[in-house]
Amino acid sequence: MMQENRLDVMLNIVKNDDRAKYLLFTTPYQSVAHCVVVRNDAPWKIETIHDILDKNIAIEEGFFNHHYLKEHYPNTRLTLKKDTLSTLQSIAYNETDLTVGLVPVETYMIKRYGLSNLKVIGISDEELFAPKDLRIATSVHNPILIGILQKGLDAIDQEERNRIVNLWVNTNVEKIMNWNLLFKILFFFFLILAGTLFWTWRVKRIQKELADSNFLMHNLLNAIPNPLFYKDANGVFLGFNQAYEEAFGIDSTRFIGKTVLELDYLPPEDRLKYHQEDMRVIQHTLSLKREQDMVFHDGAVHHTLYSVNGFKTLKGKPGGLIGIFADISHQKKIQHELEISRHEVEESHKAMKDSIEYASLIQHSLLPNHTLLHRFFSDYCLLWQPKDIVGGDIYCMEEFDDGNTLLVMMMDCTGHGVAGAFVTMLVKAVERQIIATIRHQHERISPAKILGIFNQSIKHLLNQHDASAINNAGFDGAVLLYDKINACITFAGACLPLFCLQTDGTLSILQGNKHSVGYKQSQTEYVFREHVLSVEQGMRFYITSDGFWDQNGGEKGFPFGKSRFTDLLKKHYQEPFADQEEIFIKTLHAYQGTEIRSDDIMLIGLKI
C-alpha cells in the first residue's frame, strides 16, 4: 500500500533492504522480541524454530515474519492473513496451528479480544525471535513528514520511553489497555497535527508552483509574435496572447469566458461558422490549417495562415482547442512578385531558347553534306555532338580538281554553346573567303598555308595584336587534303593530331603543331608544318576534337584520355564505320557516368 501511495505512515515496522528502496524510516523507538502463539491444548513441545516448520502457520501478509519465513524456509506452509486479529482468530478457531509475532502486540491482542484459549511461547535460539527494532515509516516522496515524525520521537526522552514501554508490556490487562489507549490517542493526535502541517505546506508549495507556471505560460504566450487564443471544451475563451489583442484591437478581459458568438468585431455569419467549426475540432480532436483573409485592427485585409488544434484532457476527454493566426501578407506579396518575375524569366528563357534553336538551324545549314565523303571514301563516320543546342565545333569540306581532290577541315573553337557558336560563324566566314581565293587564283592547296591564313585573319578581325586585346578567341584545328590521283594525304594540324591505321592494325599518329589558330598569345606570322603520307586501299584515318578524350568520368572522375582513345581505335578499326560510331558514343557515355558533359564532341573517320 505504501508503494501504491495509498498510505502516508506505517507504525511498528522493521527496516530491511527491500523496504528501504521505497520507504523512509525514523530511528528505532522500541526493541521487542518475537514469540510463538498456539492454543492452550496444543500437544506439541516448541523449543526451537524447527518445531514449527511442519505446522500450518498463520502469518500477516507482507510483514517481516512473512518475508523471513518465505526466504529462509520456503517449504513452510503459510496461511496469509490481512492483520493480527484475523491471524489470532484463525488459531483460536482451529483453522491454523500457530503464528509468530511481537510479544507485546500478541499479548495485548489476546487479552483485548478475550482469546483465552491461546498462549504465548518464547524462543530465544533463532534470529527470527531475537529482539527487533520497531520504527515509523513514510514514503520516500515525503522527506519532510519523516522529519516531523523524527522530531516528535526525539522529544520523548529515554526514561519516558521506558516508562511507556513498561506500562505497555505489563501483564495487568487493565493498565496495559489504559496506557496503550492513551499512547495511541496522543500519537494519533500527533500524526493528525503533523499531517495537517505537512499537507498545508504542500498545498502552499503547489499553489506557488502553479502561480509560477501560470506566470511562465503567460510570458511564453506573449512572446509568440502571432495572434493566439485557446478555449475550453465548450468553446469558451480561456485566454489570448498580446499579439492577438494588438492585431484585432481587443481587451482580452472582455472576452474571456465568452464564445466566438459574442465577438462583436466579427460579422455575425462568420461567428456562427467559426463556432460550429470550433465544436467539431474540440469534439473530434481535429487539426485544421488553411489560408484565410482577416480584417485586422488597422482596417487592412491581412492574408493569414490559420491553424487550430483540438486537445484532450489527461482522462482522454475533449479538453478544448488552441488557434493561431500567422500573418503571411508579406510572404504572399513576395510570392506574387516572384510569380511575375518567374513568368518574365520563363518568357525571356523561351524567347532565348527559340533564338538559340533557330541559330542551331542556321549552324546545321552551314555544315556540308555527307555525300562528298561517300564519293571519296569507301566508308566513313562523322560524329558531331554539341554540348548545348549550338556548339563551338565545326567542320568544312570542299572538292577541287574536277572531283579528284577533297579538302576536309575540322575546327574546335573557343568555348561551347552560344559563345562557341559565334566563333564558328566567324571561322566559317573566313573559310569561305579562303576557298574563294583558292578557286580564283588557282593556287596549290596547302593545309599548312590554310591554317596560317586562318590565324592571320582571326587575329586581325578580333584585334588580337597584343596581350592587351579584350578578346582571346580562336580554335584548334586539323586540315586534311586527299588526292585520289596521287594516292596521298597532306595534313597540317594546330594542336590536333591525325590518327593513321594501316591495314594490319599498325597505328601511327601525325602530331600537329603546338600552336593554336588565333588567340592573343599566338604569333601572327606563324608557319605551320605539313605532313604528306602515301595511302593505300583499306587504310583508315581519324581526326577528332579534344572533347572526346577530355571528358571526365570513370571511378575517379579522370579524363577519358588519348590512351583509351587509341586503344578504342585499335580494337574496333576493322568494324564498319557505322558500328564504330555507335561504339564510340556508347563507350564515352558509359565512361562519363554521372559526370556532366564537359565539351562539344566531333570525330571524323575515313577509310580509303
LORODO-15009 format. One record per residue (C-alpha): y, z, x; residue in one letter. Coordinates in pm, whole numbers, plus 50000, padded with zeros to 5 digits. Last residue first. Example, Ala and Ser with C-alpha at 12.3 -4.5 7.8 and 13.67 -1.06 7.14 Angstrom:
residues 2
498945071451367s 495505078051230a 
end
This chain:
residues 608
504684017254050i 504674050053855k 507914068053773l 508674104353670g 512154115653563i 512964152253509l 515904169753344m 516294206353243i 519574223153142d 519974258853266d 519004295653231s 516714295452929r 516284331752823i 513384352552956e 510724362752705t 508044340452856g 509594316053105q 506224309753272y 504624298652945a 507644277152861h 507564260753206l 503854253153183t 504134239752828k 507014216052916i 505494202653240f 502074198353075i 503624178452786e 505444155653035e 502234151653236q 500354140752924d 502924113152856a 502874104953228f 499164097153218p 497274122253437e 496764113653804q 499764134853912y 498314166353748h 497384190054032k 499674175754298k 502694176454066l 502034212153947l 501604224054306d 504984207654383t 506614227054101f 504954259854197r 506364256154549s 509764244654425k 510354277654247g 509664291553899f 512434317153955p 511504354653956f 511314376353641g 508674399453790k 505734391453561e 506634354753528g 510034341653432g 513294327953572n 514084290753559q 515424278053894d 512474254253945w 513164233953630f 516964236553611g 517214222953970d 517464187253844s 514474164553885t 513364132854067i 509734122154073y 507934092154229f 504364079654185r 502444054054386m 499864033954192g 500893999654324q 502534000154659e 505894011754789v 507914007955106s 510494035655150l 514164032855250v 516044066055283h 519844066655276e 522214093055418r 525514102855254f 528864097655424v 531544124255347y 535044110255321e 536314135955066t 534504165355224q 533244191054976s 534784225954940q 536814218354629k 533924204554429y 532994167454402g 529484155054487v 527314181154657s 526344182055026h 523024193255162k 521974156755195n 518864146655002g 515374155455117q 512584129655090l 509504149454997i 505984137555074s 502844144554874l 499424129654958t 497474125254635g 495364095454747d 497584071154554t 500594084354741q 502914109454575l 506634108854653c 509054136454550f 512754126754588l 515154155154673p 518394168754516l 521264184054717c 523204150954701a 520474125054732g 520084089254854a 517054067454792f 516074030854855t 512744020854707i 510723991254830c 508473963654704a 510673935154835n 510683916454502i 510423947654287k 513473964354442d 513864000054307y 517184017654379l 517234055954343l 520334077854323v 519954115954311a 522584141054213g 524194174954248d 527394175654050f 531134183154049g 533574208853917a 535894232654103n 539154230253913n 542294250453995i 542794234454336a 543904259654602s 540924251454828a 542244216554898d 542454181354756h 540424187754442q 542904170454211n 540294166353937l 540544128153927l 540754125154306h 537844148654378k 535844130554112i 536624095854257s 535934104754621q 532554120754549n 531424093754308f 532374067454569i 530284085654830g 527334088754594l 527504050854533i 527704044554910k 524464063954961a 522724045254678p 523794011654834s 523853980254619i 524963950654819r 528263938654676e 528623911054418h 532323919854382q 532413919754003h 528933933853947r 529343961554199i 532843969854072t 531653971553711a 528803994553809i 531214017653994i 533634018453699q 530784026153458r 529634054653683e 533174069153699v 533304070653318a 529824085953302k 530834112653553v 533884121753343l 531754123953032m 529144144053224t 531894168753324v 532834174352960f 529154180152878a 528924207453141g 531794226452983a 530364221552632v 526914234652721g 525934235553086h 527614243053415g 528594218753691t 526794185453663c 523164177053743d 523414138953788m 520454114853788m 520874078053877m 518364049353846v 519254014053974l 516713987353888l 516253954754080t 514303923653980n 515803919253632g 518043889853712d 519333905354030d 520523937653870f 519353964353625e 521313996253539e 520174031153462m 522074064253408c 521024100753379y 522934130953258i 522694168853293d 525544191453174g 524284196452824g 525054194352455v 523354214752183i 522514241552438d 520084243552732k 519934205552734p 516414191052754q 515914156752914w 512344148053017l 511724111353105l 508184100453177c 506924068153331y 504094042853346d 503564007653482s 507174005753595f 510003980253572f 509833968853208r 508994003253062h 511744019453265l 514283994353128l 512984000152774t 513944037052799h 517414030352657n 520364044352849p 522104077452767l 525674073352638l 524514074752274s 522984108852338h 526344121952456q 528094108252147i 525514123951917l 525874156452109s 529634154752059a 528934153251686y 526804184151720e 529604200451920i 532154192151653s 529894204451373d 529264236151573k 532994241251619m 533664235951250a 530784259051158k 531964285151405h 535504283151272s 534234286750916e 531954315251019e 534824331751205v 537074328550900e 534354342950676h 533784371350920r 537524378150933s 537694379650553i 534644402450545e 536154423450822l 539314427650618e 537264437850316h 535214462250526q 538414476450673i 539754482250324k 536414496750216k 536484520250516q 539994531650429h 539044537650066s 535894556650166i 536904590350020d 533694611050023a 533194630249699f 530734659249687i 528504674949423g 526214705349436i 523894713249148l 522374741748947g 519424765448967g 516644748648771p 513564771748801k 511274773549102g 511364811349144k 513534808149454l 516034789449238t 516054751549215k 518534725149330f 520244694149189g 522014670249424n 525224650449368v 526744623449588s 529884603149512y 531084577149764l 534754572349682t 537244543849633h 540564560249564h 542844549849280v 546344562549350a 548204588349142g 548614612449438d 546444637749250h 543454614649286f 542244587349048v 538564580949123m 536674548149183d 532944553849232q 530344543449486e 526984558749404r 524554586149502k 522234606649285l 519684633449375s 517674648149088l 516434683549028t 515074673848682h 517014699248474q 520044700448705i 520444662748755v 519924656148384r 522484683148296m 525024668448536d 524614633448390e 525334646048041q 528384664448170h 529624633948364y 529424611148058k 531104636647832l 533954642248081r 534394604948142d 534924597947770e 537504625747754p 539584611648046p 539724636148340l 542684658948425y 541814681348131d 538594694148288l 537024713147995e 534014690347943l 533304694248315v 532104729448239t 534054761948271k 533424794648454g 535614784348749i 538194760148608f 541484779048616r 540604797548938t 540154763749110s 543864755349079d 543924717549052i 545684688549229g 542694664849232f 542534658849608a 544114692149706e 541814713549491e 538764693849604y 539714697249973a 540084734849925q 536484738949814n 535424743449454f 533434770849282g 530924782749026l 531554755248770f 529304757548465v 526624730648428g 524234754848261n 522024758948570a 525034768348783d 527644745148933k 528974734749276y 532064715649388f 533104695449695l 536114673749790p 535594660550147n 537084676750460p 534394704050479i 536054734050649a 536834748650307n 533104750450231l 532414768050561l 535264792550503n 533964802650160h 530384804750293m 531494828150572l 533384850350329f 530424850350092n 528094859350377s 530374887650491d 530544901050134a 526754898750106l 526354916850439e 528714943950319k 526864947549990q 523554948750174i 524894976150400r 526194995550102k 522804992049930v 521015004450244r 523265034750284w 522685044349923t 518985037349973w 518825061350267f 520875088750106l 518765087149792t 515555086949994g 516635117350194a 517615136249880l 514435126449698i 512375134950006l 514005169150037f 513375176549670f 509735166749717f 509545189550021f 511035218449833l 508795212749533i 505735207749752k 506415239049953f 506945259349633l 503695246249490l 501885254049813n 503335288749815w 502275295449459n 498855279249480m 497835295449801i 499015328749680k 496935325949361e 493905313949538v 493745341349796n 491775323650070t 494925318450271n 495265282250404v 498745275950260w 500055311150320l 499045308950683n 500535273650702v 503895285050561i 504045314750802r 503095292551095n 505815267151007r 508405294950976e 507495307751320e 507575272451464q 511105264851347d 511875242251047i 514965220451117a 512835196751327d 510895187151017l 514065176850834g 515325157851141k 512045138851152q 512385129650786l 515895115450846i 514715095851148g 511775081950951i 514265070050689l 516465052750950i 513515034251103p 512525019450764n 511064984850844h 508205000651042v 507085015250708s 507085053050673t 504755080650794a 504605118950778i 502225135951023r 498985156051046l 497445162851384d 493655165451367k 491445195551460p 487945185251575a 485545176451294f 485325139251370l 485005146551741e 481685164851681e 480415199051779d 482525220951549s 481075217451200i 482385238450906g 480745239250564i 482805241750242v 481155249249905k 480985232549566l 479615246149234n 482915263449164s 484895231249112l 487685250348938g 490375223548976y 492755242949198r 489935261949374k 488115230949490i 491415212349556m 492775240449775y 489615243649983t 489385205550032e 493025203050139v 492905233650365p 489695222150543v 490545185250581l 487825162050457g 484205150050477v 482195144250158t 478785152650019l 475775141549817d 477085116449563t 476875112949182e 475785149249140n 478695158148907y 480165182049167a 479825155549437i 481575128349234s 484195154349133q 485035161049498l 485775124149569t 487665119549242s 489905148649341l 490485136649698t 491705101349603d 490695064949542k 486975068349610k 484625048449836l 480895056049832t 479605053550189l 476005049050307r 476135051550688t 474965020650875n 478355015351044p 478315049351220y 481115048151475h 483445022651313e 482715028650944k 482535066650998l 485935067251171y 487625042850933h 486605063050623h 487425096650783n 490905084450879f 491775073150527f 491485037750386g 489205046650097e 488655083750035e 484995092250106i 481865100849909a 478855102550142i 475365093650017n 473195110950281k 471355097550583d 474325103850814l 474785139850704i 472525158950948d 473675136651233h 477145151851204i 475835185051327t 474865218551169e 474015209250812i 470875225150660k 469995206550346w 468865220650013p 472215216149837a 472475242749566d 476075251649641n 477075215049624r 478425199549943v 481785197550125v 481855190350501v 484795201050715c 487685187450914h 490125207751120a 493905211151086v 496915205551317s 500295207851148q 503785192251161y 502855164251401p 505895143651521t 507075118351267t 505355084451237f 506425047951195l 503925024551032l 502914987751059y 501284984151401k 500965021851447a 498365021751170r 495925002151389d 496495024051695d 495915057051512n 498115083951354k 496615108351101v 498375110450763i 499175142250568n 502055125750381l 502945088850315m 506465075650250v 508035043150117d 505115029549916l 504574994749765r 505754977450084n 502494957050097e 501584972550433q 502345007050291m 500005000050000m 
end
